[in-house]
Structure formats: C-alpha cells, structure tokens
Amino acid sequence: MADEVRKGASLNPDDFISGGLLDDVDATWKNVMFEMYNYGGKSEPAPCLGADLVTGAEIRPEDVVRQYWSCGSADNWEPSEDGSRLIPVGGDTELRKSTNLFMLLKSLKEAGFPMAQLADGNVSVLNGLKAHMRRIDAPKRGNMAPQSPRRGRDGKEYEKDNKVLCVEKIIALPSEAPAEPKAAKKGAAKKSEKTEAPKDTDGSLDAKAVDVLSSIIVQGGGKTNKKDLPTVAFKVLAGDKDRNRVLALYFNDEWMKGAGFVVSDSGEITLG
C-alpha cells in the first residue's frame, strides 16, 4: 500500500505568519490590570500594564499571551490594590511620554478608542477590546545608553528587539463584545468593572479616611484637587496598613458624597 500523501507547509510568502514575539494579529484583551512585573527575573519589579491577549479560541495555552507595557519607575508608581489604576507614590504625578504605555495608549487613541472612558485612569474598561495588534519601533530615549546585543544559543550576537506592540486597528470596542463570565487570571488580583468601596465592618476605615481627607482639605486652605489627592494622601498615610484601602475610598464617588465631601466638575474637593 502506498504511503499516505501528507500535505506540506505552504511556501507562499502570503501564507507565512510571524514567529516568536506576538505581532500582526487580531487579539481580544482580557484580565487587563496594572501589576508589578520583573520581566522573567531579568530586572527589578516595575509597574506595568498587563493584558491577556487571546489570539485564538483560548483552548490551547499558545492562544493566550500575557503582554506587558512598562509604565515608569517603581519609585514613582504602584498598582492600586485591585490593579485597576496606577497610583503615584513618588515625585511624579503625571506619566511620561518615554514609556511603552504611552506608545500603546497613543495608538489606541489614534485607532479611535473613546479616551474619555480612560480619563479617570481605570483600565478595566479595556476588558473585551478586540484589536489588530502590530509591533512598531520604539522612539530613542534620550539619556539611555545603547543596549548591548544579546547572545543566542548558537553563540552569535543579536541586536535586542526594540519594538512595542501597539493597536493598529480596533475591530470591536468592549461595549460591542458579547457578555461572558469573567475568570480571574491565576495569581492575579480580582478586578471589578467599577471602583467599589472596600468593606468596612466596624466603621474604622471610614473614620480614618474622613479624618485624613478633612485634614488635607483644611491644610489646603479649604480645598484640594482630585488629581493631587493620591499623592498627598500617600504621603500622609506612609506606613499605614490601610493606605491602599483608604485610597480606594477616595476613588469611589458614592463614598465621597456619603462622607460629606463635595467634588466639583473640575475635580475640586471641599467639605460639605
């Protein structure tokens, strides 16, 4: 009996796919959150935006790739407790254009994403986004020294890849995606689509949050601003075990109103 004829791989260049790093693919975003990442142990943990990019039916492990975009220094930023926001902890209060996160969000804006949804810094709104992703050259960063080539297993030297995965085209916005149950990524913090106030069984957390914010407002001449509050509150609560939980309350508009604070359309916070 003749051997079965097996079809070989197509040698048409149009049928070739990108190998290695994720590139030139349609992907659905899931489990989007800020987290500390050490690049597989190659560096100190740094704040990054992470997302599971699902390129297939999510049946095989290779259909899901965890992608990271650097946000800046751990001296200046850290993820919120639920991973939905990036919280300032150092001298910087605004993110820098030299980060990979800036390149990603710039590409997202240029592709037509309604950026007003990201105005409050909550990245959970990106869950369910479907987009065509492509790697593009990263800009030269002014004061950074040239990086040494990496050495492969064959002993040869290769230039380090200096491309950033960005959004080339939006296929479907999260609001257009079909509803489906959300499963938290193993080892990752559970996220919510909106910022909910932390549970406070005995009222002590509420009392602490009210005292701290009231003190900040008094010291600010009767007012403070919502965009400055995380930085100021982090300094006041330095070393406090409830620091992140108190900050989460300040991001919850219903709690702010119920606690007697008034937040204007411009973000100015005053005592009610």
C-alpha positions as YAML, in Angstrom:
chain: A
units: angstrom
residues:
- id: 1
  name: MET
  ca: [0.00, 0.00, 0.00]
- id: 2
  name: ALA
  ca: [1.38, 3.37, -0.97]
- id: 3
  name: ASP
  ca: [2.36, 5.69, 1.85]
- id: 4
  name: GLU
  ca: [-0.30, 8.27, 2.67]
- id: 5
  name: VAL
  ca: [0.44, 11.58, 0.98]
- id: 6
  name: ARG
  ca: [0.64, 14.31, 3.61]
- id: 7
  name: LYS
  ca: [0.18, 17.96, 2.70]
- id: 8
  name: GLY
  ca: [3.29, 20.05, 3.23]
- id: 9
  name: ALA
  ca: [3.50, 23.64, 4.51]
- id: 10
  name: SER
  ca: [2.67, 26.38, 2.04]
- id: 11
  name: LEU
  ca: [5.74, 28.12, 0.65]
- id: 12
  name: ASN
  ca: [3.71, 31.14, -0.48]
- id: 13
  name: PRO
  ca: [5.05, 34.19, 1.41]
- id: 14
  name: ASP
  ca: [1.46, 35.43, 1.83]
- id: 15
  name: ASP
  ca: [0.72, 32.37, 3.98]
- id: 16
  name: PHE
  ca: [3.65, 32.84, 6.38]
- id: 17
  name: ILE
  ca: [2.98, 34.03, 9.93]
- id: 18
  name: SER
  ca: [5.08, 35.99, 12.41]
- id: 19
  name: GLY
  ca: [7.02, 33.80, 14.82]
- id: 20
  name: GLY
  ca: [8.40, 34.42, 18.30]
- id: 21
  name: LEU
  ca: [7.01, 37.64, 19.75]
- id: 22
  name: LEU
  ca: [3.35, 38.45, 19.22]
- id: 23
  name: ASP
  ca: [2.90, 40.58, 16.08]
- id: 24
  name: ASP
  ca: [0.42, 41.33, 13.30]
- id: 25
  name: VAL
  ca: [-2.52, 39.50, 14.92]
- id: 26
  name: ASP
  ca: [-6.13, 40.02, 15.93]
- id: 27
  name: ALA
  ca: [-6.45, 39.73, 19.71]
- id: 28
  name: THR
  ca: [-9.10, 40.09, 22.39]
- id: 29
  name: TRP
  ca: [-7.98, 41.81, 25.61]
- id: 30
  name: LYS
  ca: [-8.76, 40.11, 28.92]
- id: 31
  name: ASN
  ca: [-7.64, 40.47, 32.55]
- id: 32
  name: VAL
  ca: [-6.33, 43.99, 31.94]
- id: 33
  name: MET
  ca: [-4.66, 45.42, 35.05]
- id: 34
  name: PHE
  ca: [-1.64, 47.24, 36.38]
- id: 35
  name: GLU
  ca: [0.82, 44.97, 38.15]
- id: 36
  name: MET
  ca: [4.46, 44.72, 39.16]
- id: 37
  name: TYR
  ca: [6.50, 42.71, 36.65]
- id: 38
  name: ASN
  ca: [10.16, 41.68, 36.67]
- id: 39
  name: TYR
  ca: [10.50, 40.57, 33.04]
- id: 40
  name: GLY
  ca: [11.05, 36.95, 33.92]
- id: 41
  name: GLY
  ca: [13.57, 37.76, 36.64]
- id: 42
  name: LYS
  ca: [15.74, 39.88, 34.35]
- id: 43
  name: SER
  ca: [15.13, 43.13, 36.26]
- id: 44
  name: GLU
  ca: [13.73, 44.58, 39.46]
- id: 45
  name: PRO
  ca: [9.90, 44.57, 39.59]
- id: 46
  name: ALA
  ca: [8.44, 47.63, 37.88]
- id: 47
  name: PRO
  ca: [4.87, 48.86, 37.33]
- id: 48
  name: CYS
  ca: [3.43, 47.66, 34.03]
- id: 49
  name: LEU
  ca: [0.09, 47.39, 32.31]
- id: 50
  name: GLY
  ca: [-0.62, 43.71, 31.74]
- id: 51
  name: ALA
  ca: [-3.22, 42.10, 29.49]
- id: 52
  name: ASP
  ca: [-4.02, 38.59, 28.32]
- id: 53
  name: LEU
  ca: [-4.16, 38.83, 24.52]
- id: 54
  name: VAL
  ca: [-6.31, 35.99, 23.22]
- id: 55
  name: THR
  ca: [-5.47, 35.22, 19.61]
- id: 56
  name: GLY
  ca: [-7.45, 32.01, 19.18]
- id: 57
  name: ALA
  ca: [-10.25, 30.11, 20.84]
- id: 58
  name: GLU
  ca: [-8.44, 30.23, 24.23]
- id: 59
  name: ILE
  ca: [-8.39, 26.42, 24.18]
- id: 60
  name: ARG
  ca: [-4.63, 26.00, 23.81]
- id: 61
  name: PRO
  ca: [-2.08, 27.77, 26.03]
- id: 62
  name: GLU
  ca: [-0.46, 29.29, 22.95]
- id: 63
  name: ASP
  ca: [-3.74, 31.08, 22.16]
- id: 64
  name: VAL
  ca: [-3.26, 33.33, 25.22]
- id: 65
  name: VAL
  ca: [-0.22, 35.59, 25.62]
- id: 66
  name: ARG
  ca: [0.31, 37.79, 28.69]
- id: 67
  name: GLN
  ca: [1.63, 41.10, 27.33]
- id: 68
  name: TYR
  ca: [3.22, 43.89, 29.38]
- id: 69
  name: TRP
  ca: [3.82, 47.59, 28.75]
- id: 70
  name: SER
  ca: [6.17, 49.46, 31.10]
- id: 71
  name: CYS
  ca: [4.73, 52.48, 32.92]
- id: 72
  name: GLY
  ca: [7.73, 54.04, 34.66]
- id: 73
  name: SER
  ca: [9.74, 53.65, 37.84]
- id: 74
  name: ALA
  ca: [8.64, 51.76, 40.93]
- id: 75
  name: ASP
  ca: [9.90, 54.78, 42.87]
- id: 76
  name: ASN
  ca: [7.08, 56.84, 41.35]
- id: 77
  name: TRP
  ca: [4.20, 54.46, 40.67]
- id: 78
  name: GLU
  ca: [2.48, 51.36, 42.03]
- id: 79
  name: PRO
  ca: [-0.69, 49.46, 41.09]
- id: 80
  name: SER
  ca: [-3.83, 50.06, 43.13]
- id: 81
  name: GLU
  ca: [-4.99, 47.18, 45.31]
- id: 82
  name: ASP
  ca: [-7.37, 45.88, 42.63]
- id: 83
  name: GLY
  ca: [-4.96, 46.63, 39.76]
- id: 84
  name: SER
  ca: [-7.42, 48.94, 38.00]
- id: 85
  name: ARG
  ca: [-5.36, 52.12, 38.47]
- id: 86
  name: LEU
  ca: [-1.78, 53.34, 38.68]
- id: 87
  name: ILE
  ca: [-1.12, 55.25, 41.91]
- id: 88
  name: PRO
  ca: [1.64, 57.89, 42.31]
- id: 89
  name: VAL
  ca: [3.97, 57.18, 45.24]
- id: 90
  name: GLY
  ca: [6.93, 59.43, 44.43]
- id: 91
  name: GLY
  ca: [7.73, 62.75, 42.81]
- id: 92
  name: ASP
  ca: [5.90, 62.15, 39.52]
- id: 93
  name: THR
  ca: [2.18, 62.87, 39.31]
- id: 94
  name: GLU
  ca: [1.90, 62.53, 35.53]
- id: 95
  name: LEU
  ca: [3.06, 59.63, 33.36]
- id: 96
  name: ARG
  ca: [5.94, 60.17, 30.95]
- id: 97
  name: LYS
  ca: [5.86, 60.01, 27.15]
- id: 98
  name: SER
  ca: [9.03, 57.90, 27.13]
- id: 99
  name: THR
  ca: [7.15, 54.82, 28.42]
- id: 100
  name: ASN
  ca: [5.82, 51.91, 26.40]
- id: 101
  name: LEU
  ca: [2.44, 52.58, 27.99]
- id: 102
  name: PHE
  ca: [2.35, 55.99, 26.28]
- id: 103
  name: MET
  ca: [3.00, 54.36, 22.88]
- id: 104
  name: LEU
  ca: [0.20, 51.86, 23.47]
- id: 105
  name: LEU
  ca: [-2.36, 54.46, 24.60]
- id: 106
  name: LYS
  ca: [-1.37, 56.81, 21.78]
- id: 107
  name: SER
  ca: [-2.00, 54.04, 19.26]
- id: 108
  name: LEU
  ca: [-5.30, 53.25, 20.99]
- id: 109
  name: LYS
  ca: [-6.38, 56.89, 20.70]
- id: 110
  name: GLU
  ca: [-5.34, 57.12, 17.04]
- id: 111
  name: ALA
  ca: [-7.31, 53.94, 16.31]
- id: 112
  name: GLY
  ca: [-10.46, 55.68, 17.58]
- id: 113
  name: PHE
  ca: [-10.92, 54.45, 21.15]
- id: 114
  name: PRO
  ca: [-13.15, 56.86, 23.18]
- id: 115
  name: MET
  ca: [-10.43, 58.12, 25.53]
- id: 116
  name: ALA
  ca: [-12.97, 59.76, 27.84]
- id: 117
  name: GLN
  ca: [-13.53, 56.26, 29.20]
- id: 118
  name: LEU
  ca: [-9.93, 56.26, 30.46]
- id: 119
  name: ALA
  ca: [-9.99, 59.78, 31.92]
- id: 120
  name: ASP
  ca: [-10.25, 58.50, 35.49]
- id: 121
  name: GLY
  ca: [-7.38, 56.07, 35.00]
- id: 122
  name: ASN
  ca: [-9.41, 52.85, 35.30]
- id: 123
  name: VAL
  ca: [-8.04, 50.34, 32.78]
- id: 124
  name: SER
  ca: [-10.71, 47.72, 33.42]
- id: 125
  name: VAL
  ca: [-12.74, 49.43, 30.66]
- id: 126
  name: LEU
  ca: [-10.33, 47.81, 28.18]
- id: 127
  name: ASN
  ca: [-11.52, 44.29, 29.02]
- id: 128
  name: GLY
  ca: [-13.19, 42.84, 25.94]
- id: 129
  name: LEU
  ca: [-11.47, 45.12, 23.42]
- id: 130
  name: LYS
  ca: [-10.73, 43.34, 20.14]
- id: 131
  name: ALA
  ca: [-7.99, 44.88, 18.04]
- id: 132
  name: HIS
  ca: [-5.39, 44.16, 15.40]
- id: 133
  name: MET
  ca: [-2.00, 44.40, 17.09]
- id: 134
  name: ARG
  ca: [1.31, 45.19, 15.42]
- id: 135
  name: ARG
  ca: [4.81, 45.83, 16.74]
- id: 136
  name: ILE
  ca: [6.28, 49.24, 15.90]
- id: 137
  name: ASP
  ca: [9.69, 50.80, 16.52]
- id: 138
  name: ALA
  ca: [10.10, 52.42, 19.92]
- id: 139
  name: PRO
  ca: [11.43, 56.01, 19.89]
- id: 140
  name: LYS
  ca: [15.00, 56.61, 21.01]
- id: 141
  name: ARG
  ca: [15.07, 57.51, 24.66]
- id: 142
  name: GLY
  ca: [17.31, 60.50, 25.24]
- id: 143
  name: ASN
  ca: [19.55, 59.59, 28.19]
- id: 144
  name: MET
  ca: [19.53, 55.82, 27.81]
- id: 145
  name: ALA
  ca: [22.83, 54.19, 26.90]
- id: 146
  name: PRO
  ca: [22.85, 51.91, 23.83]
- id: 147
  name: GLN
  ca: [21.89, 48.36, 24.80]
- id: 148
  name: SER
  ca: [24.37, 45.56, 24.25]
- id: 149
  name: PRO
  ca: [23.46, 42.85, 21.73]
- id: 150
  name: ARG
  ca: [22.15, 39.63, 23.24]
- id: 151
  name: ARG
  ca: [23.94, 36.34, 22.61]
- id: 152
  name: GLY
  ca: [21.86, 33.46, 21.30]
- id: 153
  name: ARG
  ca: [22.24, 29.77, 21.98]
- id: 154
  name: ASP
  ca: [24.25, 29.48, 18.78]
- id: 155
  name: GLY
  ca: [26.86, 31.83, 20.22]
- id: 156
  name: LYS
  ca: [26.05, 34.63, 17.79]
- id: 157
  name: GLU
  ca: [25.15, 38.14, 18.86]
- id: 158
  name: TYR
  ca: [21.75, 39.61, 18.01]
- id: 159
  name: GLU
  ca: [20.53, 43.16, 18.41]
- id: 160
  name: LYS
  ca: [17.93, 43.44, 21.17]
- id: 161
  name: ASP
  ca: [14.39, 43.83, 19.86]
- id: 162
  name: ASN
  ca: [13.29, 47.44, 20.33]
- id: 163
  name: LYS
  ca: [9.68, 47.30, 19.21]
- id: 164
  name: VAL
  ca: [6.46, 47.87, 21.14]
- id: 165
  name: LEU
  ca: [3.20, 46.03, 20.50]
- id: 166
  name: CYS
  ca: [0.54, 48.62, 19.68]
- id: 167
  name: VAL
  ca: [-3.01, 48.86, 18.37]
- id: 168
  name: GLU
  ca: [-3.19, 49.21, 14.61]
- id: 169
  name: LYS
  ca: [-6.96, 48.87, 14.24]
- id: 170
  name: ILE
  ca: [-9.93, 48.46, 16.58]
- id: 171
  name: ILE
  ca: [-12.14, 45.57, 15.49]
- id: 172
  name: ALA
  ca: [-14.70, 45.84, 18.30]
- id: 173
  name: LEU
  ca: [-14.99, 48.04, 21.36]
- id: 174
  name: PRO
  ca: [-15.58, 46.36, 24.76]
- id: 175
  name: SER
  ca: [-19.19, 47.59, 24.73]
- id: 176
  name: GLU
  ca: [-19.73, 45.73, 21.45]
- id: 177
  name: ALA
  ca: [-18.37, 42.42, 22.71]
- id: 178
  name: PRO
  ca: [-20.83, 39.69, 23.77]
- id: 179
  name: ALA
  ca: [-21.25, 39.30, 27.50]
- id: 180
  name: GLU
  ca: [-19.36, 36.39, 29.03]
- id: 181
  name: PRO
  ca: [-18.41, 35.25, 32.54]
- id: 182
  name: LYS
  ca: [-15.10, 36.69, 33.69]
- id: 183
  name: ALA
  ca: [-12.49, 34.33, 35.13]
- id: 184
  name: ALA
  ca: [-9.67, 35.90, 37.13]
- id: 185
  name: LYS
  ca: [-6.15, 35.11, 35.95]
- id: 186
  name: LYS
  ca: [-4.41, 32.64, 38.25]
- id: 187
  name: GLY
  ca: [-2.30, 34.50, 40.78]
- id: 188
  name: ALA
  ca: [-3.76, 37.88, 39.84]
- id: 189
  name: ALA
  ca: [-5.95, 40.14, 41.91]
- id: 190
  name: LYS
  ca: [-9.66, 40.01, 41.12]
- id: 191
  name: LYS
  ca: [-10.83, 43.09, 39.26]
- id: 192
  name: SER
  ca: [-14.17, 44.82, 39.04]
- id: 193
  name: GLU
  ca: [-15.57, 46.89, 36.20]
- id: 194
  name: LYS
  ca: [-16.01, 49.83, 38.53]
- id: 195
  name: THR
  ca: [-14.29, 51.02, 41.65]
- id: 196
  name: GLU
  ca: [-16.22, 49.75, 44.65]
- id: 197
  name: ALA
  ca: [-15.72, 50.97, 48.19]
- id: 198
  name: PRO
  ca: [-13.80, 48.50, 50.39]
- id: 199
  name: LYS
  ca: [-15.86, 46.71, 53.04]
- id: 200
  name: ASP
  ca: [-15.66, 48.37, 56.45]
- id: 201
  name: THR
  ca: [-17.20, 46.14, 59.10]
- id: 202
  name: ASP
  ca: [-16.65, 48.37, 62.14]
- id: 203
  name: GLY
  ca: [-16.55, 51.86, 60.61]
- id: 204
  name: SER
  ca: [-12.88, 52.42, 61.48]
- id: 205
  name: LEU
  ca: [-11.78, 52.61, 57.83]
- id: 206
  name: ASP
  ca: [-14.42, 55.24, 57.03]
- id: 207
  name: ALA
  ca: [-13.43, 57.26, 60.06]
- id: 208
  name: LYS
  ca: [-9.75, 57.18, 59.14]
- id: 209
  name: ALA
  ca: [-10.48, 58.15, 55.52]
- id: 210
  name: VAL
  ca: [-12.69, 61.07, 56.59]
- id: 211
  name: ASP
  ca: [-10.11, 62.34, 59.13]
- id: 212
  name: VAL
  ca: [-7.24, 62.19, 56.62]
- id: 213
  name: LEU
  ca: [-9.15, 63.89, 53.80]
- id: 214
  name: SER
  ca: [-10.60, 66.54, 56.11]
- id: 215
  name: SER
  ca: [-7.09, 67.33, 57.36]
- id: 216
  name: ILE
  ca: [-5.77, 67.60, 53.79]
- id: 217
  name: ILE
  ca: [-8.61, 69.97, 52.86]
- id: 218
  name: VAL
  ca: [-8.02, 72.18, 55.92]
- id: 219
  name: GLN
  ca: [-4.27, 72.33, 55.24]
- id: 220
  name: GLY
  ca: [-5.05, 73.20, 51.62]
- id: 221
  name: GLY
  ca: [-7.00, 76.30, 52.64]
- id: 222
  name: GLY
  ca: [-10.41, 74.65, 52.48]
- id: 223
  name: LYS
  ca: [-9.98, 72.61, 49.33]
- id: 224
  name: THR
  ca: [-7.87, 70.04, 47.49]
- id: 225
  name: ASN
  ca: [-7.95, 68.61, 43.97]
- id: 226
  name: LYS
  ca: [-8.90, 65.08, 42.97]
- id: 227
  name: LYS
  ca: [-5.83, 64.66, 40.76]
- id: 228
  name: ASP
  ca: [-3.48, 65.70, 43.58]
- id: 229
  name: LEU
  ca: [-5.21, 63.69, 46.31]
- id: 230
  name: PRO
  ca: [-3.49, 60.31, 45.70]
- id: 231
  name: THR
  ca: [0.00, 61.81, 46.03]
- id: 232
  name: VAL
  ca: [-0.84, 63.85, 49.13]
- id: 233
  name: ALA
  ca: [-2.75, 61.02, 50.81]
- id: 234
  name: PHE
  ca: [0.05, 58.51, 50.15]
- id: 235
  name: LYS
  ca: [2.50, 60.76, 51.98]
- id: 236
  name: VAL
  ca: [0.12, 61.26, 54.91]
- id: 237
  name: LEU
  ca: [-0.58, 57.52, 55.14]
- id: 238
  name: ALA
  ca: [3.01, 56.36, 54.61]
- id: 239
  name: GLY
  ca: [3.46, 53.08, 56.50]
- id: 240
  name: ASP
  ca: [-0.24, 52.77, 57.32]
- id: 241
  name: LYS
  ca: [-1.55, 49.23, 56.68]
- id: 242
  name: ASP
  ca: [-4.87, 50.66, 55.43]
- id: 243
  name: ARG
  ca: [-3.25, 53.03, 52.93]
- id: 244
  name: ASN
  ca: [-4.49, 51.35, 49.73]
- id: 245
  name: ARG
  ca: [-7.97, 50.72, 51.16]
- id: 246
  name: VAL
  ca: [-8.33, 54.40, 52.10]
- id: 247
  name: LEU
  ca: [-7.20, 55.44, 48.61]
- id: 248
  name: ALA
  ca: [-9.81, 53.14, 47.12]
- id: 249
  name: LEU
  ca: [-12.50, 55.03, 49.05]
- id: 250
  name: TYR
  ca: [-11.30, 58.33, 47.58]
- id: 251
  name: PHE
  ca: [-11.82, 56.90, 44.08]
- id: 252
  name: ASN
  ca: [-15.42, 55.97, 44.90]
- id: 253
  name: ASP
  ca: [-17.75, 58.88, 44.09]
- id: 254
  name: GLU
  ca: [-20.66, 57.47, 46.10]
- id: 255
  name: TRP
  ca: [-18.49, 57.15, 49.20]
- id: 256
  name: MET
  ca: [-17.18, 60.71, 48.80]
- id: 257
  name: LYS
  ca: [-20.72, 62.05, 48.63]
- id: 258
  name: GLY
  ca: [-21.95, 59.93, 51.52]
- id: 259
  name: ALA
  ca: [-19.00, 61.01, 53.69]
- id: 260
  name: GLY
  ca: [-19.95, 64.65, 53.25]
- id: 261
  name: PHE
  ca: [-17.39, 65.79, 50.67]
- id: 262
  name: VAL
  ca: [-18.28, 67.85, 47.62]
- id: 263
  name: VAL
  ca: [-16.47, 67.17, 44.33]
- id: 264
  name: SER
  ca: [-16.94, 69.80, 41.63]
- id: 265
  name: ASP
  ca: [-16.90, 69.14, 37.88]
- id: 266
  name: SER
  ca: [-13.33, 70.49, 37.81]
- id: 267
  name: GLY
  ca: [-12.24, 67.96, 40.45]
- id: 268
  name: GLU
  ca: [-12.04, 70.38, 43.38]
- id: 269
  name: ILE
  ca: [-12.88, 68.69, 46.71]
- id: 270
  name: THR
  ca: [-14.33, 70.66, 49.62]
- id: 271
  name: LEU
  ca: [-16.09, 69.87, 52.88]
- id: 272
  name: GLY
  ca: [-19.87, 69.60, 52.57]
...
